[in-house]
Amino acid sequence: MPISELLLEAGLLMLVGMVVVFVFLTLLIFATKLLSKFAGQEELPQTLPAHPTSGEQAVPEHVVAAISAAVHQYKKNQK
């Protein structure tokens, strides 16, 4: 086979492969969009605020003081 015929056959094979992949990916996108419409959207549960409101203290002050003292004692013993 002459080189020109081999190059023509290789180009045709490459073109067919690219078209097949393009069609497959297009169908996959449409199928995914169609399934997402059928599935619908679930309502997300309402979450509590991450930070307490201004009038509330998340941790009592005596607990914060105890934790701070424990951390200080731990760091002192590690030296």
N, C-alpha and C positions, 0 to 999 in steps of 0.2 A: 504494500500500500504506500502510495506517495505521502509525503509529509502533509500536503495540503488537505488530503482526505482525512487524515488523522486529526488535524487541527479542527476541521469542520465538524467531525463527529464529536470531538471533545467539547467544542463550544455548544453544540446542540444538546449534549448530555448535561452540561452545566446549566444551560438555560431551562431545560425541563426540570432539573432538580430545584432550581431557585423558584420556579413557578409553583411546584408542588409544595415547597415549604411555605411560600407566601399564602397560598390558598389554605393550607392547614392552620396557620397562625390566625388568619382572618376568621375562619370558622370557629376556632377556639375562643377568640375574643367575643364573637357574637353569642356563642353558647354560654360563656361566663356571664355576660350582661343579661341574657335571658333568664338564667337561673337566679341571678341576684334579684330580678324583679319578682319572680315567683316566691322566693324565700321571704321577702319583705324585710322590714327592719324591726328589730326588737327594741322595746323601750329600755333605756338604761336606768338602773335603779338610782334613786337620788342618793347622793353621797353627803355625808356630814362635812361641814367646813373643816379644812385642814388645821386652821388656827382657831383657838377659842375666841369668843367675842370679847370686846374690850372690858366688859364687866366681870368676866370670869377668869380665874387663875387655873391653869391646867393642872399644876402640881402645887400642893401646899408649900408654904415657905419653909416650914420645919423639915419637910422631906428634902427640899433642895439644899438646905443647910447641912443635913446629915450626909447627903451624897457628896457634897463639896468637901466636908471634913474627911470622909473615907478616901476620896481620891487624893487629897493632900497627904494623908497618912501613908497611903500606898506609895506615892511618889517619893516620900521621905525615906521609906524603908528600902526602896530600890537603889538608892545611892550608895 
